[in-house]
Amino acid sequence: MGLPEGAGVVQLDRLSAVGHSGPMHTRRIGDLDVFPIGMGCMQLSGRRMLDHRDRAIATIFRHGNDKIFPLFLKTAGEICEGEVREISEKKNINMTEEAHLEIVRKKTASFLACALQTGALIWGIEPGKAEALGRFGTFFGMAFQLIDDCLDFTGEEREFGKTLGSDLEEGVYTLPVIHCLASGERDKVVRILYSRSHNRRFSMLREALEKSGALDYAMEKAREFIAMAKRELEVFPPSEFRASLDQLAGYVLERKK
């Protein structure tokens, strides 16, 4: 099994883990907007997806790597836990930064960590370095999501690829909002969040996040995670592979979509 095939297995595993959230709310998976258009359609797509996933997992067994499958099970469980926790925390104005970051770790970062570790295990990299790649994926995924949280307020829709303020409309409060709620602007932000006008609520909240420094705070957190990710690459000698991951980490902080 080559690296692209292994990555495909990881993606199918993630899709199967989050697929059940479809009937509850609209969500974005990769470049696709998934809408709750009927249980029958969801069941049909679910059967197709699971069929592809089962064939992919069978490939793992053929190659006899008994370390990958437990990793998949652990990751699928974490993704599901993250999804459920996010749903339970919707519209919670008392949500803590720690709780949000744990959701991000389970829902997004664990998937990227699994993808990198799977590739490392397939190629027979020594365990310590495989674990370092997993940690790189975790920190990279944390930063990626925090940048996403910021772009949901500051990005250009054509570049970003989704409607700005979509998390807010779903009642998902991301790090900039959570940080602002913990500041002296809390009362003002609460009033904005409870406003019935979407356009007015979004523009007023974006202004509050900018003035309070909440967006800058989230960006700084993302930089910290990228610095941690890059440090994990130090166990590898200089190479095209290491340089590629290092450049990818740097790109996350500059991305607009």
C-alpha positions in Angstrom: 0.0 0.0 0.0 1.5 3.4 -1.0 1.2 6.7 0.8 -1.7 8.1 -1.4 -3.7 4.9 -0.8 -3.1 5.1 2.9 -4.2 8.8 3.0 -7.4 7.8 1.2 -8.1 5.2 3.9 -7.7 7.9 6.6 -10.0 10.3 4.7 -12.7 7.6 4.3 -12.4 6.7 8.0 -12.9 10.4 8.9 -15.9 10.7 6.6 -17.5 7.6 8.1 -17.0 9.0 11.6 -18.6 12.4 10.9 -21.2 11.3 8.4 -23.9 10.9 11.0 -23.9 14.6 11.7 -25.4 15.2 8.3 -29.1 15.0 9.2 -28.5 17.3 12.2 -26.9 20.3 10.5 -25.2 21.5 7.3 -21.5 21.1 7.4 -18.4 21.4 5.2 -16.2 18.4 4.5 -13.2 19.3 2.4 -14.4 21.1 -0.6 -18.0 19.8 -0.3 -21.0 21.3 1.4 -23.1 18.5 2.8 -26.8 19.3 3.3 -29.5 17.3 5.2 -31.6 16.5 2.2 -33.3 13.3 3.4 -32.6 10.2 5.5 -32.9 8.0 2.4 -30.2 9.9 0.6 -27.9 9.9 3.7 -28.3 6.2 4.1 -27.5 5.5 0.5 -24.4 7.7 0.5 -23.5 6.2 3.9 -23.7 2.6 2.5 -21.5 3.6 -0.5 -19.0 5.3 1.8 -18.8 2.4 4.2 -18.3 0.0 1.3 -15.3 2.0 0.1 -14.0 2.3 3.6 -14.3 -1.4 4.3 -12.3 -2.2 1.1 -9.7 0.3 2.1 -9.4 -1.1 5.6 -9.1 -4.6 4.1 -6.0 -3.3 2.3 -4.4 -2.5 5.6 -5.0 -6.1 6.8 -3.5 -7.5 3.7 -0.3 -5.5 4.4 -0.3 -6.9 8.0 0.4 -3.6 9.9 -1.3 -4.2 13.2 -0.4 -0.7 14.5 -2.6 1.2 12.0 -6.0 -0.2 12.7 -6.0 0.6 16.4 -4.9 4.1 15.4 -7.9 4.4 13.1 -10.3 3.2 15.8 -8.9 5.7 18.3 -9.0 8.5 15.8 -12.6 7.7 14.7 -13.7 7.7 18.3 -12.0 11.1 19.0 -13.6 12.6 15.9 -17.1 11.4 17.0 -16.5 12.7 20.5 -15.4 16.1 19.1 -18.5 16.3 16.9 -20.9 15.4 19.8 -19.1 17.9 22.2 -19.3 20.7 19.6 -23.1 20.1 19.2 -23.6 20.1 22.9 -21.7 23.4 23.3 -23.7 25.3 20.7 -24.7 28.8 21.8 -23.0 28.3 25.1 -21.8 31.8 26.1 -19.9 30.3 29.0 -17.8 27.9 26.9 -14.1 28.0 27.9 -11.1 28.2 25.7 -9.8 24.9 27.0 -13.1 23.1 26.0 -13.0 24.7 22.5 -9.3 23.7 21.9 -10.1 20.1 23.0 -13.0 20.0 20.5 -10.6 21.2 17.8 -8.0 18.6 18.8 -10.4 15.8 18.6 -12.5 16.9 15.6 -9.7 18.2 13.3 -6.2 17.8 14.6 -6.6 14.1 15.4 -7.4 13.4 11.8 -4.3 15.1 10.5 -2.2 13.3 13.2 -3.6 10.0 12.1 -2.9 10.7 8.4 0.8 11.5 9.1 1.3 8.6 11.4 -0.3 6.2 9.0 2.1 7.3 6.2 5.0 6.9 8.6 3.9 3.4 9.7 3.4 2.3 6.1 6.9 3.3 5.2 8.4 1.7 8.3 9.7 4.8 10.0 11.0 4.2 13.5 8.3 4.6 16.3 9.8 7.7 17.9 9.8 9.6 14.6 6.3 8.3 13.6 5.0 9.8 16.9 6.8 13.1 16.2 5.0 13.2 12.9 1.7 12.6 14.7 2.4 15.5 17.1 3.3 17.6 14.1 -0.1 16.8 12.6 -1.9 17.6 15.9 -0.2 21.1 16.2 -0.6 21.7 12.5 -4.3 20.8 12.7 -4.9 23.1 15.7 -3.3 26.0 13.9 -5.2 25.3 10.7 -8.6 25.4 12.5 -7.7 28.6 14.5 -6.8 30.3 11.2 -10.1 29.0 9.9 -11.9 30.6 12.9 -10.3 33.9 12.1 -11.1 33.8 8.3 -14.7 33.1 9.2 -14.8 36.8 10.2 -12.1 38.4 8.1 -11.8 36.4 4.9 -13.1 37.0 1.4 -15.9 34.6 0.6 -14.7 33.9 -2.9 -11.3 32.9 -1.6 -12.4 31.3 1.6 -14.9 29.0 -0.1 -17.8 29.3 2.4 -20.1 32.0 3.7 -18.5 34.2 6.3 -20.1 33.9 9.7 -21.4 30.4 9.0 -20.1 29.1 12.3 -21.8 31.9 14.1 -25.1 31.2 12.4 -24.9 27.5 13.5 -24.3 28.6 17.1 -20.7 27.4 17.1 -18.6 29.9 19.0 -15.0 29.7 18.0 -11.9 31.0 19.8 -12.1 34.7 18.8 -15.7 34.8 20.2 -14.9 32.8 23.3 -11.9 35.1 24.1 -14.0 38.2 23.6 -16.7 36.7 25.9 -14.0 36.4 28.6 -13.0 40.0 28.3 -14.5 43.3 29.4 -16.6 43.3 26.2 -18.7 40.3 27.4 -22.0 42.1 28.0 -21.8 43.8 24.6 -20.9 40.6 22.8 -23.8 38.7 24.5 -26.2 41.3 23.3 -24.8 41.0 19.8 -25.0 37.2 19.8 -28.7 37.4 20.8 -29.5 39.9 18.1 -32.0 38.7 15.6 -30.5 40.4 12.5 -27.9 38.2 10.9 -26.2 41.0 8.9 -26.2 43.5 11.7 -25.0 40.8 14.2 -22.1 39.7 12.1 -20.8 43.2 11.3 -21.1 44.3 14.9 -19.4 41.2 16.2 -16.6 41.4 13.7 -16.0 45.0 14.9 -16.0 44.0 18.5 -13.5 41.1 17.8 -11.2 43.5 16.0 -11.3 46.2 18.7 -10.9 43.8 21.6 -7.9 42.1 20.0 -9.7 38.7 20.0 -8.7 38.0 16.4 -5.1 38.9 17.0 -5.2 36.6 20.1 -6.4 33.7 18.0 -3.8 34.4 15.3 -1.1 34.4 18.0 -2.3 31.0 19.3 -2.1 29.7 15.8 1.5 30.9 15.5 2.3 29.2 18.8 1.0 25.9 17.5 2.9 26.2 14.2 6.1 26.8 16.2 5.4 23.7 18.2 4.7 21.7 15.0 8.0 22.8 13.4 10.0 21.8 16.5 8.7 18.2 16.0 10.5 18.1 12.7 13.9 18.6 14.3 14.2 14.8 14.9 14.6 14.5 11.1 17.8 15.3 9.2 17.6 18.1 6.6 15.8 16.8 3.5 13.3 17.6 0.8 10.6 15.9 2.9 11.3 17.9 6.0 11.5 21.2 4.1 8.2 20.4 2.5 6.4 20.0 5.8 8.1 23.1 7.2 6.9 25.1 4.2 3.4 23.7 4.6 3.3 24.8 8.2 4.4 28.3 7.2 1.7 28.4 4.6 -1.1 27.8 7.1 -0.4 31.2 8.7 -0.6 33.0 5.4 -3.6 31.2 3.8 -6.7 33.0 2.8 -8.8 30.0 1.9 
